[in-house]
Amino acid sequence: MDSFEFVKNHCPLRRMRCSIQHYDWGRMGQDSLVEKVYALNSGFEIQLNKPYAEFWMGMVPLLTPTLTPN
C-alpha cells in the first residue's frame, strides 16, 4: 500500500469551517471575494450591507476554525 492509499484509508479529511472579519476597508457583500469564499466554505448567505475584509483559516485566538462533522 502506498502512502496515498494509507492516508485515504486511515486519515479521513475533514472540512474546516473558517471565519471572517468585517472591517470598514473590506468590500461590500457580493463585491467581495472574501465573502464568496466564505459563503462556499460555511454555507451562510451573503449579507449585502456588511464589508468582508479577511478570511481567517489558521489557529488564532480571536477566530478559531471548527471542523465539520464527517
C-alpha positions in Angstrom: 0.0 0.0 0.0 1.5 3.4 -1.0 1.3 6.4 1.3 -1.7 7.9 -0.6 -3.7 4.8 0.0 -2.7 4.7 3.6 -3.8 8.3 4.2 -7.0 7.8 2.2 -8.0 4.8 4.3 -6.7 5.8 7.7 -6.8 9.6 7.9 -10.0 10.9 6.5 -10.1 14.5 5.6 -12.5 16.8 7.3 -13.7 20.2 6.2 -12.6 23.2 8.3 -15.1 25.9 8.7 -13.2 29.2 8.7 -14.1 32.7 10.0 -14.2 36.2 8.6 -13.5 39.7 9.8 -15.7 42.7 8.9 -13.6 45.9 8.7 -14.6 49.2 7.1 -12.0 48.8 4.4 -13.4 45.4 3.3 -15.6 45.1 0.1 -19.3 45.1 0.5 -21.4 41.9 0.1 -21.4 40.4 -3.4 -18.4 42.6 -4.5 -16.1 40.8 -2.0 -14.0 37.7 -2.9 -13.7 37.1 0.9 -17.5 36.8 1.1 -17.7 34.5 -1.9 -15.1 32.1 -0.4 -16.7 32.3 3.0 -20.2 31.5 1.6 -18.8 28.4 -0.2 -17.0 27.4 3.0 -19.7 28.0 5.5 -23.0 27.8 3.6 -24.1 31.1 5.1 -25.9 33.6 2.9 -24.4 36.9 1.8 -25.0 39.9 4.0 -25.1 42.7 1.4 -24.8 45.5 4.0 -21.5 44.3 5.6 -17.9 44.8 4.5 -16.0 41.5 4.2 -12.3 42.1 4.9 -10.4 39.0 5.9 -10.9 35.2 5.6 -9.2 33.5 8.6 -8.0 29.9 8.1 -5.4 29.4 10.8 -5.4 28.8 14.5 -5.8 32.3 16.0 -7.2 33.0 19.5 -9.8 35.5 18.2 -11.4 33.4 15.4 -10.6 29.7 15.8 -11.8 27.5 12.9 -14.0 24.5 13.6 -14.1 21.1 12.0 -17.4 20.0 10.4 -18.8 16.5 11.2 -18.0 13.8 8.6 
